[in-house]
């Protein structure tokens, strides 16, 4: 059963609307043999399979890279699968109804996952496509309002260095495509709950 709060943010494209509609719809990803394609499901008049909207949002995020520029005859750039995003700095964002919450250096919203532990991320596979982990390529830097000594690193299964704050590994939501966008606050899926993070490391349970 879906448990979600009221998202708030500017939705300026159909892709963002799809991401919002899919937020919180996936409790578990079925295996490949059990997964009908979104197209075939729609053609049959049935609902899209679990996670289809997340995958659509991930695909939309690569549309700019894959679309040819310059008109007919222009060479198209191959589309890339969604991948973890990197960040080196953490700051504090503010939005009506949400008070203060963690953002990266570009103002993109960061989330925590209640299924995680201070030393291990419980989000991988399909979960990490919908909720890309914040991957570090250098030393983490805390901006104004951030307790720098509480920034840490969690090693993911593939060896990547995921940023954590007060023991919470941090994530983006694939549908949040602009600074200040918050489409998936207070959502239950992939075996845990997704929340914004307060500057003091506690769960931000606010909802406009």
KELUMLUM-972353 format. One line per field, with one value per residue: residue in one letter; chain; z, x, y of N, C-alpha, C, O in turn. Coordinates in steps of 0.05 Angstrom, whole numbers, plus 32768, in hexadecimal, padded with zeros to 4 digits. Each point is the difference from the previous one (the first is absolute). Example, Ala and Ser with C-alpha at 12.3 -4.5 7.8 and 13.67 -1.06 7.14 Angstrom:
# KELUMLUM-972353
residuo	c(a, s)
cadena	c(A, A)
n.pz	c(809C, 7FE5)
n.px	c(8108, 7FE4)
n.py	c(7F8E, 8015)
ca.pz	c(8000, 8001)
ca.px	c(7FEE, 8010)
ca.py	c(8018, 8018)
c.pz	c(8000, 800E)
c.px	c(8012, 7FF1)
c.py	c(8018, 8016)
o.pz	c(800D, 8004)
o.px	c(8015, 800A)
o.py	c(8000, 8016)
//
This chain:
# KELUMLUM-972353
residuo	c(x, x, x, x, x, x, x, x, x, x, x, x, x, x, x, x, x, x, x, x, x, x, x, x, x, x, x, x, x, x, x, x, x, x, x, x, x, x, x, x, x, x, x, x, x, x, x, x, x, x, x, x, x, x, x, x, x, x, x, x, x, x, x, x, x, x, x, x, x, x, x, x, x, x, x, x, x, x, x, x, x, x, x, x, x, x, x, x, x, x, x, x, x, x, x, x, x, x, x, x, x, x, x, x, x, x, x, x, x, x, x, x, x, x, x, x, x, x, x, x, x, x, x, x, x, x, x, x, x, x, x, x, x, x, x, x, x, x, x, x, x, x, x, x, x, x, x, x, x, x, x, x, x, x, x, x, x, x, x, x, x, x, x, x, x, x, x, x, x, x, x, x, x, x, x, x, x, x, x, x, x, x, x, x, x, x, x, x, x, x, x, x, x, x, x, x, x, x, x, x, x, x, x, x, x, x, x, x)
cadena	c(A, A, A, A, A, A, A, A, A, A, A, A, A, A, A, A, A, A, A, A, A, A, A, A, A, A, A, A, A, A, A, A, A, A, A, A, A, A, A, A, A, A, A, A, A, A, A, A, A, A, A, A, A, A, A, A, A, A, A, A, A, A, A, A, A, A, A, A, A, A, A, A, A, A, A, A, A, A, A, A, A, A, A, A, A, A, A, A, A, A, A, A, A, A, A, A, A, A, A, A, A, A, A, A, A, A, A, A, A, A, A, A, A, A, A, A, A, A, A, A, A, A, A, A, A, A, A, A, A, A, A, A, A, A, A, A, A, A, A, A, A, A, A, A, A, A, A, A, A, A, A, A, A, A, A, A, A, A, A, A, A, A, A, A, A, A, A, A, A, A, A, A, A, A, A, A, A, A, A, A, A, A, A, A, A, A, A, A, A, A, A, A, A, A, A, A, A, A, A, A, A, A, A, A, A, A, A, A)
n.pz	c(8000, 7FE1, 8002, 8001, 7FFA, 8019, 7FDA, 8004, 7FE5, 7FF6, 7FF6, 7FFB, 801A, 7FD4, 7FED, 7FFB, 7FDA, 7FDB, 7FF9, 7FEF, 7FD3, 7FEC, 8003, 8008, 7FD6, 800C, 7FFD, 7FD7, 8000, 7FE2, 8007, 7FF6, 8018, 8025, 7FEC, 800E, 7FD4, 800A, 7FE6, 800A, 801E, 7FF2, 7FED, 8021, 7FFF, 7FF7, 8029, 8006, 7FE5, 801D, 8012, 7FF6, 8022, 801D, 7FF6, 800A, 802A, 800C, 7FF6, 801C, 8023, 7FED, 8011, 8027, 8023, 8011, 801A, 7FDC, 7FFC, 8004, 801D, 7FE0, 800C, 8018, 800A, 7FF8, 8020, 7FFA, 7FF7, 801D, 8009, 800E, 8009, 8015, 801F, 7FE2, 8023, 7FF9, 7FE8, 802A, 7FED, 8002, 8000, 7FDF, 801F, 7FE1, 802B, 7FE6, 7FFD, 8027, 7FDC, 8008, 8000, 7FD6, 7FF3, 7FF4, 802A, 7FF3, 7FF2, 802B, 7FF0, 801C, 800C, 8002, 7FD3, 7FF8, 7FF0, 802C, 8005, 8008, 7FD7, 800D, 7FF9, 7FF2, 7FE5, 8002, 8022, 7FF8, 7FF3, 801A, 8011, 7FDE, 7FFD, 802C, 7FD4, 801E, 7FF8, 8020, 8005, 8020, 7FE7, 8027, 7FEE, 7FEA, 8029, 7FE9, 800E, 7FFC, 802A, 7FF1, 7FF3, 7FE8, 800F, 7FDB, 8018, 7FD8, 7FF9, 7FEF, 802B, 7FEE, 7FF0, 801E, 7FE6, 8021, 800E, 8017, 7FE4, 7FF4, 7FFB, 7FE8, 8005, 7FD8, 7FF4, 7FF7, 8020, 8022, 7FEB, 8022, 7FF4, 8024, 7FE0, 8004, 7FED, 8015, 8003, 801F, 7FFB, 7FF5, 800B, 7FE5, 800A, 7FE5, 8023, 7FE7, 800C, 800A, 7FEE, 8029, 8004, 8012, 7FD4, 8011, 8014, 7FD4, 8028, 7FFA, 800C, 7FD6)
n.px	c(8011, 7FE6, 802D, 7FDD, 8029, 7FF8, 7FFB, 802C, 7FE6, 8027, 7FD5, 802D, 7FFC, 7FFF, 8025, 8000, 7FEC, 8019, 801E, 7FEF, 7FF9, 8027, 7FFB, 8026, 8010, 8027, 7FE2, 7FEF, 802C, 7FE0, 7FF6, 802C, 800D, 800D, 8028, 7FD6, 8000, 801E, 8025, 8020, 801D, 8020, 8024, 801A, 8015, 8027, 7FFC, 8009, 8020, 7FFD, 7FF6, 7FD7, 7FE4, 8003, 7FEB, 7FD4, 7FF6, 8000, 7FDB, 7FDD, 8008, 7FED, 7FD8, 8006, 8005, 7FD8, 7FF1, 7FEC, 802C, 7FE4, 7FE3, 7FE1, 7FFD, 7FE1, 802A, 7FEE, 7FF0, 8024, 7FDA, 7FFA, 8019, 7FD7, 800B, 801A, 7FE5, 8014, 8016, 8001, 7FDE, 800A, 7FD7, 7FFD, 7FE5, 7FF4, 7FE4, 7FED, 8001, 801F, 7FF0, 800E, 8018, 8003, 8026, 7FF4, 8027, 7FEC, 800A, 8022, 7FD6, 8003, 800E, 7FDD, 8021, 7FD3, 7FFD, 8003, 8029, 8007, 7FF0, 7FD5, 8014, 7FDB, 801B, 7FE3, 8024, 7FE1, 800C, 8020, 7FE4, 7FEA, 801B, 7FFF, 8018, 7FFE, 8005, 8015, 8006, 7FE3, 801D, 7FF2, 7FDE, 8013, 7FD7, 7FF5, 8011, 8026, 7FE9, 801B, 7FFD, 7FE0, 8020, 7FE2, 801C, 7FE6, 8013, 8004, 7FD6, 7FEA, 7FF2, 7FD7, 8011, 7FEF, 7FEE, 801D, 7FD6, 8024, 8023, 7FFC, 7FFD, 8022, 7FD8, 8008, 7FEC, 7FF9, 7FE1, 801B, 7FE1, 7FE3, 801D, 800E, 8016, 7FD4, 801B, 8027, 7FEB, 801E, 802A, 7FD8, 802B, 7FF3, 7FD5, 7FF1, 8014, 7FE0, 802B, 7FE2, 801E, 7FF7, 7FF8, 7FD7, 7FF5, 7FED, 7FE8, 8007, 7FEF, 8021, 7FDE, 800F)
n.py	c(7FE8, 8012, 8004, 801B, 8012, 8024, 7FE8, 8007, 8015, 8013, 8005, 7FFE, 7FDB, 7FF9, 8011, 802D, 800E, 7FFD, 8021, 8026, 8002, 800B, 802D, 7FE8, 8006, 8013, 7FDF, 7FF8, 7FF9, 8009, 7FD6, 7FFA, 7FDD, 8016, 8007, 8008, 7FF8, 8021, 7FF8, 7FE1, 8010, 801C, 7FED, 7FF1, 8028, 7FEB, 7FF0, 802B, 7FEF, 7FDE, 8027, 7FF0, 8004, 7FDD, 7FD9, 8000, 7FF7, 7FD4, 7FE9, 8004, 7FE5, 7FDB, 800C, 8016, 7FE4, 7FF3, 8022, 7FEE, 8008, 8022, 7FEE, 8006, 7FD5, 8015, 800D, 7FD8, 801B, 7FE5, 7FEA, 8021, 7FDC, 7FF7, 802A, 7FE1, 8012, 801A, 7FF2, 802C, 8010, 800F, 7FFD, 802D, 7FDC, 801B, 7FEE, 801A, 800E, 8014, 8029, 7FF0, 800C, 7FD4, 8019, 7FF7, 7FEF, 7FD9, 7FF3, 7FE6, 7FFB, 800D, 7FD8, 7FFD, 7FE4, 8001, 7FFD, 802C, 7FF5, 8001, 7FD6, 8009, 7FFB, 8016, 8023, 7FE0, 7FFB, 7FDF, 7FE5, 7FE1, 7FE0, 7FE2, 7FE0, 801D, 7FDB, 800B, 8007, 7FE7, 802C, 800D, 8023, 7FE4, 8011, 800C, 7FFB, 8025, 8005, 8005, 7FDC, 8023, 8011, 801C, 801C, 7FEA, 7FE0, 8002, 7FE0, 8014, 7FF1, 8023, 8004, 7FFB, 8026, 7FE3, 8020, 800B, 7FF8, 800E, 7FFB, 802B, 7FD4, 8012, 8015, 7FEC, 8026, 7FD4, 7FF8, 7FF3, 8018, 8008, 8020, 7FE9, 7FEA, 8007, 7FE1, 8005, 8027, 7FF2, 7FF0, 7FED, 7FFB, 7FDF, 7FFD, 8020, 8013, 8013, 8007, 8021, 801D, 7FF0, 802C, 7FFC, 8004, 8024, 7FDF, 8001, 800A, 801D, 801B, 8006)
ca.pz	c(8000, 7FFD, 8015, 7FF5, 8007, 7FEA, 7FF4, 7FF8, 7FEF, 7FE6, 7FED, 7FE6, 7FE9, 8003, 800D, 801D, 8009, 8001, 8017, 8018, 8001, 8007, 801A, 8014, 7FF6, 7FFD, 8019, 7FF8, 7FE4, 7FF8, 7FF0, 7FE4, 7FF4, 8009, 7FFC, 7FE5, 7FFA, 8003, 7FE8, 7FFC, 8015, 7FF9, 7FE9, 8009, 8010, 801C, 800C, 7FFB, 8015, 8016, 7FFA, 7FE5, 8000, 8007, 7FE9, 7FED, 800A, 7FFC, 7FE3, 7FF9, 8009, 7FEC, 7FE6, 7FF4, 7FF6, 7FEA, 7FE9, 7FED, 7FFD, 7FE6, 7FEB, 7FF3, 7FF9, 8016, 800E, 801B, 8015, 800D, 801B, 8016, 8016, 8018, 8010, 8017, 7FFC, 8012, 800F, 8013, 8015, 800A, 800B, 800C, 7FEF, 800D, 7FEF, 800F, 8009, 8005, 8012, 7FF7, 7FF8, 7FF3, 7FE3, 7FF7, 7FFA, 7FEB, 8009, 7FFC, 8019, 8009, 8011, 800E, 7FFE, 801B, 8001, 8002, 801A, 7FFD, 7FF1, 7FE9, 7FF1, 7FF9, 7FE6, 7FE9, 7FEA, 7FF7, 8014, 7FFB, 7FE7, 8008, 8014, 7FFC, 8018, 7FFC, 7FFF, 8003, 7FF1, 800F, 801D, 8003, 800A, 800B, 7FFE, 8017, 800D, 8000, 8013, 7FEF, 800C, 7FFE, 7FE5, 8000, 7FE8, 8001, 7FE9, 7FF3, 7FF8, 7FE9, 8008, 7FFF, 8019, 8002, 8014, 8016, 8013, 801A, 7FFD, 7FEC, 7FE3, 7FF3, 7FE5, 7FF0, 7FF3, 7FE4, 7FF5, 8007, 7FEB, 8003, 801B, 8010, 7FF9, 8014, 7FF6, 800D, 801D, 8010, 7FEE, 8009, 7FEB, 8000, 801B, 8014, 7FFC, 7FF5, 800D, 8000, 8017, 800D, 8004, 8018, 7FFB, 8006, 7FEA, 7FFB, 7FFB, 7FF8, 7FE7, 7FFC)
ca.px	c(7FEF, 8010, 8000, 8010, 7FF8, 7FF9, 8018, 7FFE, 8016, 7FF7, 8001, 7FFE, 8001, 7FF1, 8011, 7FFF, 7FE5, 8001, 8010, 7FEF, 7FEC, 800C, 800D, 7FF3, 7FF0, 800F, 8009, 8015, 8002, 7FFE, 8015, 7FFD, 7FEE, 7FE5, 7FFC, 7FF7, 8009, 7FEA, 7FF1, 7FEE, 7FEC, 7FEE, 7FF1, 7FED, 7FEC, 8006, 8012, 801D, 800C, 800C, 801A, 8001, 8001, 801B, 8011, 7FFA, 800D, 801C, 8004, 7FFC, 8017, 8016, 7FF5, 800F, 8019, 7FFC, 7FF2, 8012, 7FFE, 8007, 7FED, 8004, 801C, 8012, 8006, 7FF5, 8011, 7FF3, 7FF5, 800D, 7FEF, 8003, 8017, 8003, 800A, 8015, 7FFE, 8016, 7FF8, 7FE5, 7FF7, 7FE5, 7FEC, 7FE7, 7FE9, 7FE7, 7FF4, 8014, 8013, 801C, 8006, 801A, 8003, 801C, 800B, 7FF1, 7FE5, 7FEF, 7FF6, 800C, 7FEE, 800A, 7FF1, 8000, 800A, 801D, 800E, 8016, 8017, 7FF8, 7FE8, 7FEE, 7FF4, 8011, 7FF0, 7FEA, 7FFD, 8014, 7FF8, 7FEC, 800C, 801D, 8010, 8012, 801A, 8016, 8019, 8015, 7FF9, 7FE7, 8002, 7FE7, 7FFB, 7FF4, 7FEB, 8007, 8015, 8013, 800A, 7FEC, 8001, 8010, 7FFF, 7FF7, 8009, 7FEC, 8009, 8012, 8018, 7FFC, 8000, 7FE7, 8000, 7FED, 7FFF, 7FF6, 7FFB, 7FEC, 8007, 7FEF, 7FF7, 7FEF, 7FEA, 8004, 7FED, 8007, 8013, 8009, 8005, 7FE8, 7FEA, 7FFC, 7FE9, 7FFD, 8001, 7FED, 7FF8, 8008, 8006, 8019, 8005, 8006, 7FF3, 8012, 7FFA, 8014, 8012, 8005, 801D, 800B, 8001, 7FE7, 7FED, 7FEF, 7FE6, 7FEF, 7FF1, 7FF1)
ca.py	c(8018, 8018, 8013, 8016, 801B, 8011, 800C, 801C, 8009, 8008, 7FEA, 800E, 7FEF, 7FE7, 7FEC, 8005, 7FF7, 7FE3, 7FF9, 8004, 7FEB, 7FE6, 8001, 7FF0, 7FEB, 7FE8, 7FF3, 7FED, 7FFD, 7FE4, 7FF6, 8006, 7FEE, 8006, 801D, 8008, 801B, 8014, 8004, 7FEA, 8001, 8015, 7FF7, 7FEC, 800D, 7FFC, 8013, 7FFC, 7FEF, 800F, 800C, 800B, 801D, 8007, 7FFC, 8015, 8018, 7FFD, 8003, 801D, 8010, 7FFE, 8006, 8015, 7FF5, 7FEE, 800D, 800D, 801D, 800B, 7FF8, 7FE7, 7FFB, 8004, 7FE7, 7FFE, 7FF5, 7FE9, 8005, 7FF2, 7FF7, 8010, 7FF8, 8011, 801B, 8006, 801A, 8004, 8012, 7FFE, 8019, 8000, 800C, 8009, 8001, 8003, 7FE7, 7FEC, 800B, 7FFD, 7FE4, 7FFD, 8001, 8000, 801A, 800C, 8005, 7FE8, 7FF5, 7FE7, 7FF0, 7FE9, 7FE7, 7FF5, 7FE4, 8000, 8002, 8013, 7FF5, 7FF0, 8009, 7FEA, 8007, 7FF9, 7FF6, 8012, 8016, 8015, 800E, 8014, 8011, 7FFF, 8008, 8017, 7FF5, 8013, 7FFC, 800E, 8003, 800E, 801B, 8009, 801C, 800E, 7FF1, 7FE3, 7FF8, 7FF3, 7FE8, 7FEB, 7FF6, 7FE8, 7FF1, 7FE5, 7FF1, 7FF0, 7FE5, 8003, 8010, 801D, 800F, 800F, 8014, 7FFC, 8016, 7FF5, 7FE3, 7FFB, 8002, 8014, 7FF9, 8011, 7FF2, 8003, 8013, 801B, 8008, 801B, 8009, 8007, 7FEF, 7FEC, 7FF0, 7FE6, 8001, 7FF0, 7FEA, 7FE5, 7FED, 7FF1, 7FF5, 8015, 801A, 8015, 801A, 8015, 7FFF, 801A, 8006, 7FF3, 7FE4, 7FF3, 7FFE, 8017, 7FF5, 8016, 7FFD, 8018)
c.pz	c(8000, 8018, 7FF7, 800A, 7FE7, 7FF5, 7FF8, 7FEE, 7FE5, 7FED, 7FE4, 7FE8, 8005, 800E, 801E, 800B, 8002, 8019, 801A, 8002, 8009, 801C, 8015, 7FF6, 8001, 801B, 7FFB, 7FE2, 7FF9, 7FEF, 7FE3, 7FF3, 8006, 7FF8, 7FE3, 7FFB, 8005, 7FE7, 7FFC, 8015, 7FF9, 7FE9, 8008, 8012, 801E, 800B, 7FF9, 8017, 8016, 7FF7, 7FE4, 8000, 8009, 7FE8, 7FEB, 8008, 7FFC, 7FE2, 7FF8, 8007, 7FEC, 7FE4, 7FF2, 7FF3, 7FE7, 7FE7, 7FEE, 7FFF, 7FE4, 7FE9, 7FF4, 7FF8, 8016, 800E, 801C, 8013, 800E, 801C, 8015, 8016, 8017, 8011, 8018, 7FF9, 8014, 800D, 8013, 8018, 8008, 800D, 800B, 7FEC, 8011, 7FEC, 8011, 8008, 8007, 8014, 7FF5, 7FFB, 7FF1, 7FE2, 7FF9, 7FF8, 7FE9, 8007, 7FFC, 801A, 8006, 8013, 800F, 7FFD, 801A, 8002, 8002, 801C, 7FFC, 7FF0, 7FE6, 7FF3, 7FF9, 7FE5, 7FE9, 7FE9, 7FF7, 8014, 7FFA, 7FE6, 8007, 8014, 7FFE, 801A, 7FF9, 8002, 8001, 7FEF, 800D, 801D, 8002, 800E, 800A, 7FFE, 8019, 800B, 8001, 8014, 7FF1, 800C, 7FFF, 7FE3, 8000, 7FE5, 8006, 7FE6, 7FF5, 7FF7, 7FE9, 8006, 7FFE, 801C, 8002, 8018, 8015, 8012, 8019, 7FFE, 7FEC, 7FE4, 7FF2, 7FE3, 7FF3, 7FF9, 7FE2, 7FF3, 8007, 7FED, 8002, 801D, 800E, 7FFB, 8015, 7FF8, 8010, 801E, 800C, 7FEE, 800B, 7FE7, 8002, 801D, 8015, 7FF8, 7FF7, 800B, 7FF8, 801A, 800C, 8002, 8019, 7FFD, 8005, 7FE8, 7FFF, 7FF7, 7FF6, 7FE5, 7FFD, 7FFF)
c.px	c(8012, 7FFD, 8011, 7FF5, 7FFA, 8019, 7FFB, 8018, 7FF4, 8003, 7FFC, 8001, 7FF0, 8011, 7FFF, 7FE5, 8000, 800F, 7FF0, 7FEB, 800B, 800D, 7FF0, 7FF0, 800D, 8009, 8016, 8000, 7FFC, 8017, 7FFB, 7FEB, 7FE3, 7FF8, 7FF7, 800B, 7FE9, 7FEF, 7FEB, 7FEA, 7FEB, 7FEE, 7FEB, 7FEB, 8005, 8013, 801D, 800C, 800C, 801B, 8001, 8003, 801C, 8013, 7FFB, 800D, 801E, 8007, 7FFE, 8018, 8017, 7FF6, 8010, 801A, 7FFB, 7FF3, 8015, 7FFB, 8008, 7FEF, 8007, 801D, 8014, 8004, 7FF5, 8014, 7FF2, 7FF6, 800E, 7FEC, 8005, 8017, 8002, 800B, 8015, 7FFB, 8017, 7FF8, 7FE2, 7FF9, 7FE4, 7FEE, 7FE8, 7FEA, 7FE7, 7FF4, 8014, 8016, 801D, 8005, 801A, 7FFE, 801D, 8009, 7FF1, 7FE2, 7FED, 7FFA, 800D, 7FEC, 800F, 7FEC, 8000, 8009, 801E, 800A, 8016, 8018, 7FF8, 7FE7, 7FF0, 7FF2, 8014, 7FEE, 7FEB, 7FFC, 8014, 7FFC, 7FEC, 800B, 801E, 800F, 8012, 801D, 8015, 8018, 8016, 7FF7, 7FE5, 8004, 7FE5, 7FFD, 7FF5, 7FE9, 8004, 8016, 8013, 800A, 7FED, 7FFE, 8012, 7FFC, 7FF6, 8009, 7FE9, 800C, 8014, 8019, 7FFD, 7FFD, 7FE6, 8001, 7FEA, 8002, 7FF3, 7FF9, 7FEB, 800C, 7FEC, 7FFA, 7FF2, 7FE7, 8002, 7FEE, 8006, 8016, 800A, 8006, 7FE6, 7FE8, 7FFE, 7FE7, 7FFB, 8005, 7FEB, 7FF5, 800A, 8004, 801B, 8007, 8006, 7FF1, 8015, 7FF7, 8016, 8010, 8003, 801E, 800C, 8000, 7FE6, 7FEE, 7FEF, 7FE5, 7FEC, 7FF2, 7FEE, 7FE2)
c.py	c(8019, 8012, 8017, 801A, 800F, 800D, 801D, 8007, 8008, 7FE9, 800B, 7FEE, 7FE7, 7FEB, 8003, 7FF6, 7FE2, 7FF7, 8003, 7FEB, 7FE6, 8000, 7FEF, 7FE8, 7FE5, 7FF5, 7FEC, 7FFE, 7FE2, 7FF8, 8004, 7FEF, 8006, 801C, 8005, 801C, 8013, 8003, 7FE9, 8000, 8015, 7FF8, 7FEC, 800C, 7FFC, 8015, 7FFA, 7FF0, 8012, 800A, 800C, 801E, 8009, 7FFD, 8015, 801A, 7FFF, 8004, 801D, 8011, 7FFE, 8009, 8016, 7FF6, 7FEF, 800D, 800D, 801E, 8008, 7FF6, 7FE6, 7FFC, 8003, 7FE5, 8000, 7FF4, 7FE9, 8008, 7FF0, 7FF9, 8013, 7FF6, 8013, 801C, 8007, 801C, 8001, 8011, 7FFC, 801A, 7FFD, 800F, 8009, 8002, 8003, 7FE5, 7FEA, 800A, 7FFC, 7FE2, 7FFF, 8002, 7FFC, 801C, 800E, 8004, 7FE9, 7FF2, 7FE5, 7FF2, 7FEB, 7FE9, 7FF1, 7FE3, 7FFE, 7FFE, 8014, 7FF6, 7FF2, 800C, 7FE7, 8004, 7FF9, 7FF7, 8015, 8017, 8016, 800E, 8015, 8014, 7FFF, 8009, 8018, 7FF6, 8016, 7FF9, 800F, 8001, 800F, 801B, 8008, 801E, 800C, 7FEF, 7FE3, 7FFB, 7FEF, 7FE6, 7FE9, 7FF5, 7FE7, 7FF1, 7FE3, 7FF2, 7FEF, 7FE6, 8001, 8010, 801E, 800C, 8011, 8013, 7FFA, 8019, 7FF6, 7FE2, 7FF9, 8001, 8011, 7FF8, 8018, 7FF0, 8006, 8015, 801D, 800A, 801C, 8007, 8007, 7FEF, 7FEA, 7FF0, 7FE7, 8001, 7FEE, 7FEA, 7FE5, 7FEF, 7FF4, 7FF8, 8015, 8019, 8015, 801B, 8014, 7FFE, 801C, 8005, 7FF3, 7FE1, 7FF1, 7FFF, 801A, 7FF5, 8015, 7FF9, 8019, 7FFB)
o.pz	c(800F, 8009, 7FFB, 8007, 7FEA, 800D, 7FFC, 8006, 7FFA, 7FFD, 7FF8, 7FEA, 8017, 800F, 800E, 8016, 8013, 800D, 8012, 8016, 800D, 8009, 8004, 8010, 7FFB, 800C, 8011, 7FF4, 800B, 7FF6, 7FF8, 7FEF, 7FF1, 8007, 7FEE, 8012, 7FFD, 8002, 7FFA, 7FFA, 8004, 7FFF, 7FF3, 8008, 8010, 7FF1, 7FFA, 8017, 7FFB, 7FF4, 7FF9, 7FF0, 7FF6, 7FFB, 7FF3, 7FF0, 7FF8, 7FF9, 7FEF, 7FF3, 8001, 7FED, 7FE8, 7FEB, 7FEE, 7FEA, 8009, 8002, 7FF3, 7FE9, 8009, 7FF7, 7FFE, 8001, 800F, 7FF8, 8008, 800F, 7FFA, 8004, 8003, 8002, 8000, 7FEF, 8017, 7FF4, 800B, 8015, 7FEF, 800E, 8003, 7FF9, 8016, 7FE9, 8016, 7FEF, 8010, 8009, 7FE8, 800F, 7FF6, 7FF4, 8011, 8003, 7FFD, 7FF0, 8004, 8011, 7FEF, 800F, 7FFA, 7FF9, 800A, 8016, 8004, 8013, 7FE9, 7FF7, 7FF2, 800E, 7FF7, 7FF9, 7FFE, 8004, 7FFC, 7FF7, 8001, 7FFB, 7FF7, 8000, 800F, 800B, 7FE9, 8016, 7FF3, 7FFD, 7FF7, 8009, 7FF2, 8011, 7FF2, 8007, 8015, 7FF1, 800C, 8001, 7FFC, 7FF1, 8006, 7FFB, 800B, 7FEF, 8014, 7FEB, 800F, 7FFF, 7FFF, 7FEE, 8008, 8012, 7FF2, 8016, 7FF9, 8001, 7FFF, 800C, 7FFD, 7FF7, 8005, 7FF2, 800D, 8003, 7FF8, 7FEB, 7FF3, 8002, 7FF0, 8012, 7FF4, 800D, 8007, 8006, 7FFC, 800B, 7FF6, 7FFC, 8009, 7FF1, 800E, 8006, 8016, 7FED, 8008, 7FFF, 7FF8, 8012, 7FF1, 7FFF, 8001, 8014, 7FFA, 7FED, 8014, 7FEA, 7FFF, 7FF0, 8013, 7FFD)
o.px	c(8013, 7FE9, 8018, 7FE8, 8001, 800D, 7FE9, 8016, 7FE9, 8015, 7FE9, 8003, 7FFA, 7FF5, 8000, 7FFF, 7FF4, 7FF8, 8001, 7FFB, 7FF3, 8007, 7FE8, 7FF2, 7FF3, 8011, 8011, 7FEB, 800E, 800F, 7FE9, 7FF1, 7FEE, 7FE9, 8010, 8004, 7FE9, 7FE8, 7FE9, 7FE9, 7FE8, 7FE8, 7FEB, 7FED, 7FF0, 8009, 8007, 7FF5, 8007, 8010, 8014, 800F, 800A, 8011, 8013, 800A, 800C, 8014, 800F, 8006, 8012, 800F, 8004, 8008, 8011, 8002, 8011, 7FE9, 8010, 8007, 8011, 800D, 8016, 7FEE, 8004, 8010, 7FE9, 800E, 8009, 7FEC, 8015, 8004, 7FF5, 8011, 7FFF, 7FF4, 8009, 800D, 7FF0, 8010, 7FF6, 8005, 7FFC, 8004, 7FFF, 7FFB, 7FF9, 8010, 8004, 7FF7, 800A, 7FED, 8012, 7FF1, 8004, 7FF0, 7FE8, 8011, 8003, 7FF2, 8017, 7FE9, 8016, 8005, 800B, 7FF1, 8006, 8011, 8011, 7FED, 800B, 7FEE, 8015, 7FE7, 8006, 7FF9, 7FF9, 800B, 8002, 7FF8, 800D, 7FFB, 8008, 8009, 7FFF, 8007, 8017, 7FEF, 7FFC, 8012, 7FEC, 8013, 8000, 7FEF, 7FF0, 8014, 7FFC, 8006, 8007, 7FEF, 8016, 7FF2, 8008, 7FFB, 7FF5, 8018, 8013, 8011, 8012, 7FF6, 7FFE, 8009, 7FEA, 8014, 7FE9, 7FED, 7FF9, 8006, 7FE8, 8010, 7FF7, 7FFF, 8004, 8007, 7FF5, 8017, 8012, 7FF4, 7FEF, 7FEB, 8014, 7FE9, 7FEB, 800C, 7FE9, 7FE7, 8017, 7FED, 8012, 8018, 800A, 7FF1, 8017, 7FE9, 8016, 7FF9, 8006, 8010, 8018, 8006, 7FFF, 8004, 7FF6, 7FFD, 7FE8, 800B, 7FF2, 7FF0)
o.py	c(8001, 8005, 7FFD, 8002, 7FF5, 8010, 8008, 7FF8, 7FFA, 7FF4, 8006, 800A, 7FF9, 7FF0, 7FEC, 7FF6, 7FF5, 7FED, 7FF0, 7FF6, 7FF0, 7FEA, 8005, 7FF4, 7FEB, 800C, 7FFC, 8002, 7FF0, 8011, 8005, 8009, 7FF9, 8008, 7FFF, 800F, 7FF9, 8005, 8006, 7FF8, 7FFB, 8005, 7FFF, 7FF2, 8009, 8010, 7FEA, 8002, 8017, 7FF2, 800D, 800A, 8014, 8011, 8009, 800F, 8014, 800C, 8009, 8013, 8011, 7FFE, 7FFE, 8009, 7FFF, 7FF5, 800E, 8008, 7FF3, 8005, 7FF2, 8013, 7FF8, 7FEF, 8013, 7FEF, 8003, 800D, 7FE9, 800E, 800C, 7FE8, 8016, 8002, 7FF7, 8011, 7FEC, 8000, 7FF7, 800C, 7FEA, 8016, 7FF6, 8009, 7FF4, 7FEF, 7FEE, 7FF0, 8006, 7FEF, 8015, 7FF5, 8003, 8013, 8019, 8008, 8003, 7FFD, 7FEF, 800D, 7FF9, 8004, 7FFA, 7FF6, 7FEB, 8005, 8008, 800F, 7FF6, 8007, 7FEC, 7FF2, 800C, 7FFF, 8017, 8016, 8018, 8015, 8017, 8017, 7FF2, 8015, 8004, 7FF8, 8014, 7FE9, 8000, 7FF0, 8014, 8003, 7FFE, 800F, 7FF3, 7FF7, 7FF1, 800E, 7FE8, 7FED, 7FE9, 7FEF, 8001, 8009, 7FF4, 800A, 7FEF, 7FFC, 7FF0, 8004, 800E, 7FF3, 8014, 7FF8, 7FF8, 800D, 7FF5, 7FF7, 7FE8, 8016, 7FFF, 7FF4, 8012, 7FE8, 8017, 800C, 8012, 7FF8, 8008, 7FF3, 800E, 8003, 7FF3, 8009, 7FF3, 7FED, 7FFF, 7FFE, 7FFF, 7FFB, 800B, 7FFE, 7FF9, 8002, 7FFF, 8007, 7FF9, 7FF2, 8012, 7FEE, 7FFD, 7FF2, 7FE8, 800F, 8009, 7FF7, 7FFA, 7FF1, 8007, 8012)
//
